[in-house]
Amino acid sequence: MNTKRNPPAPSHLTAATKRWWKSVLANYALEDHHLHLLRLACDALDRAEQARQALATLGTIYLDRFNAPHPRPEVAIERDIRHQSTRDTNKLVDLPAGNPVAAYTAVKLIALLRSHNNPPRMPSPS
């Protein structure tokens, strides 16, 4: 448990991401540089969710003026955020050497972050 007063979630985050911010800070003692990485991870979660919602509504393909199919820009946004968030997750948690309890906690945090960064994919409408 973190005994230090936790900073509030950034105001621009969605309600779900704010709840996740609070749960991470309630369960893990993060240092200042980790808070910055956590904010970046939260921003990425919200941006990926925006892309997923657009893809669910609009589909993954659009037709240009010549009727040629192209992937929607949101496909690349979601993919790039997924790769970036994996790198950020690895930076967020430095596995402590020689402390098995802290290492176990860090591994649990990595799993938690990755589960939020890689939610089940929604099928695109036909």
Backbone torsions as a table, in degrees:
resi	resn	phi	psi	omega
1	MET	NA	141.5	178.8
2	ASN	-86.7	121.4	-179.1
3	THR	-91.0	-17.3	176.9
4	LYS	-71.2	149.6	176.7
5	ARG	-66.1	125.1	-177.3
6	ASN	-82.1	139.3	175.8
7	PRO	-69.6	149.6	177.8
8	PRO	-69.0	159.0	176.8
9	ALA	-65.1	143.8	176.4
10	PRO	-55.6	141.3	-172.4
11	SER	-67.4	-22.8	-176.5
12	HIS	-80.5	-6.8	-178.6
13	LEU	-76.0	155.1	175.3
14	THR	-71.3	164.4	-178.2
15	ALA	-59.9	-41.9	-179.2
16	ALA	-64.4	-41.1	-179.9
17	THR	-71.5	-33.8	174.2
18	LYS	-62.7	-41.3	177.5
19	ARG	-62.5	-40.2	179.5
20	TRP	-65.3	-42.7	176.6
21	TRP	-53.2	-50.5	-178.0
22	LYS	-62.7	-40.0	-178.9
23	SER	-68.3	-37.6	177.6
24	VAL	-64.3	-46.7	-178.7
25	LEU	-68.2	-29.3	178.7
26	ALA	-71.7	-27.7	-174.3
27	ASN	-105.5	-13.1	-176.1
28	TYR	-135.0	139.8	176.9
29	ALA	-88.7	103.6	-177.9
30	LEU	-103.6	142.6	175.8
31	GLU	-86.5	171.5	-174.5
32	ASP	-56.3	-42.9	-179.1
33	HIS	-67.8	-27.4	176.1
34	HIS	-71.3	-33.0	178.6
35	LEU	-62.4	-38.5	177.4
36	HIS	-62.9	-44.6	179.4
37	LEU	-66.7	-35.4	177.0
38	LEU	-64.3	-40.8	178.0
39	ARG	-62.2	-42.5	177.7
40	LEU	-62.2	-40.3	178.3
41	ALA	-64.2	-40.5	178.3
42	CYS	-65.5	-42.9	176.5
43	ASP	-58.9	-43.0	-179.8
44	ALA	-64.7	-39.3	177.6
45	LEU	-59.7	-46.2	-179.8
46	ASP	-65.5	-41.1	-179.6
47	ARG	-65.9	-41.0	178.4
48	ALA	-64.7	-38.7	178.9
49	GLU	-66.0	-38.8	176.0
50	GLN	-61.2	-43.2	179.1
51	ALA	-64.6	-42.1	179.3
52	ARG	-62.4	-41.3	179.2
53	GLN	-64.4	-41.4	177.8
54	ALA	-63.3	-42.1	179.7
55	LEU	-66.4	-36.7	178.5
56	ALA	-65.5	-34.2	-179.4
57	THR	-81.9	-45.8	-170.6
58	LEU	-98.6	-14.1	-175.2
59	GLY	87.3	175.9	-175.5
60	THR	-95.8	-11.2	-175.7
61	ILE	-125.2	143.2	170.5
62	TYR	-128.5	159.6	179.1
63	LEU	-104.8	131.5	178.2
64	ASP	-80.5	-174.0	-175.4
65	ARG	-66.2	-16.4	177.2
66	PHE	-97.9	9.2	-179.6
67	ASN	67.6	24.5	176.9
68	ALA	-92.1	134.6	-178.5
69	PRO	-76.6	143.2	176.8
70	HIS	-141.4	148.2	174.1
71	PRO	-68.4	143.4	178.3
72	ARG	-67.4	150.8	178.7
73	PRO	-58.6	-28.7	-179.3
74	GLU	-64.7	-25.7	176.6
75	VAL	-61.9	-46.8	179.2
76	ALA	-67.8	-38.3	178.8
77	ILE	-60.0	-49.3	-179.3
78	GLU	-62.2	-44.4	180.0
79	ARG	-62.3	-47.1	-178.4
80	ASP	-64.1	-39.6	178.3
81	ILE	-65.7	-39.1	179.1
82	ARG	-60.6	-44.6	178.5
83	HIS	-67.1	-43.1	179.4
84	GLN	-63.7	-42.2	-177.1
85	SER	-68.1	-30.4	175.5
86	THR	-65.2	-42.6	177.2
87	ARG	-65.2	-42.7	179.7
88	ASP	-63.5	-38.1	178.3
89	THR	-62.1	-41.9	179.0
90	ASN	-65.3	-34.8	177.8
91	LYS	-73.3	-33.3	-175.8
92	LEU	-63.0	-37.9	-175.6
93	VAL	-113.8	108.1	172.3
94	ASP	-91.3	118.1	-179.2
95	LEU	-66.9	119.9	-178.6
96	PRO	-70.6	134.3	-179.9
97	ALA	-82.8	137.0	173.8
98	GLY	76.2	7.8	179.3
99	ASN	-128.9	92.9	-173.8
100	PRO	-64.0	-33.2	179.7
101	VAL	-67.2	-46.1	178.3
102	ALA	-65.1	-37.5	178.7
103	ALA	-64.9	-41.7	178.1
104	TYR	-61.9	-43.5	178.2
105	THR	-61.7	-42.4	179.5
106	ALA	-63.2	-41.7	179.3
107	VAL	-64.3	-39.9	176.7
108	LYS	-63.1	-40.3	179.2
109	LEU	-65.3	-41.9	177.2
110	ILE	-58.7	-45.1	-180.0
111	ALA	-62.5	-40.6	178.8
112	LEU	-63.2	-46.8	-179.9
113	LEU	-63.1	-43.4	-179.0
114	ARG	-67.0	-35.2	178.5
115	SER	-65.6	-34.0	177.7
116	HIS	-78.3	-26.7	179.4
117	ASN	-82.8	-17.6	-177.6
118	ASN	-129.4	62.8	179.0
119	PRO	-68.4	164.5	178.0
120	PRO	-57.1	140.8	-178.4
121	ARG	-76.0	139.9	176.0
122	MET	-89.6	136.5	177.2
123	PRO	-68.4	142.4	178.9
124	SER	-79.6	145.9	179.7
125	PRO	-65.5	145.6	-178.4
126	SER	-88.3	NA	NA
